[in-house]
Amino acid sequence: MDTRELIKRHPVLWHMADARAEQLINRHGLLSTTALLDLFEVDDVQRARILGAVRRSSIQIEHPVHGSALIRDQTPLIGLENNLADGTTAQQFLDALNTRVFLWADQDRLAKLLNSPRYKHIRQTVFSISTAELLKRHGERVQLSTFNSGAIPQGKNLARDARFFTSPEDFPGPAVLTRRSSRKVAEVTVLGAIPDLAELTTATKHWQHGTSLD
């Protein structure tokens, strides 16, 4: 898939964040977990605790200048060790997740997350992002995924492998299963951070209980 096809199919991408993080995001853009830990100058001991295993609960970090930030749990990944492709370790897959910013390519997936029991009672901020501008500015760091990499749905056998993240040109990639649904873009990821988010955002809306507050 070339970038023109990606823009045509998915002209807008979405990122959902806890509304309490909006001020920090407006200042620094969207940061991967590792980029956020760098910004907050988190020490090696706490960094290892956050990055070295599936997070079973959210973790709040503090900084004298930047304030506080909440790193979300990864409970939908519990059981990861039993759902890995041959040759891939749990840490390798977690490293692939922790170094990325994730954007939804499918609005139905976004709606499902907004209405999930985990998030619907908490005020969320949804950023709508121009795909064309994202690729223009950060295309060399953009990779695609055919599935929700942050969850392991029951009854679906898809071994987790960092090779599932591929450039648009290589999508869907050699590691992807051949079933038709696997060739749809589920996530657009950006390695590192999107510091200029404000210049890419076409709309910002707030949601709670499955309803837009704007």
Helices and strands as residue ranges (DSSP letters): H 3-9, E 12-18, G 19-21, H 22-28, E 30-31, H 33-39, H 44-51, E 59-63, E 67-71, G 75-77, G 80-82, H 90-98, E 100-104, H 107-114, E 124-130, H 131-138, G 139-141, E 142-145, G 162-164, G 168-170, G 180-183, E 187-191, E 193-194, H 197-200, E 201-208, E 211-212
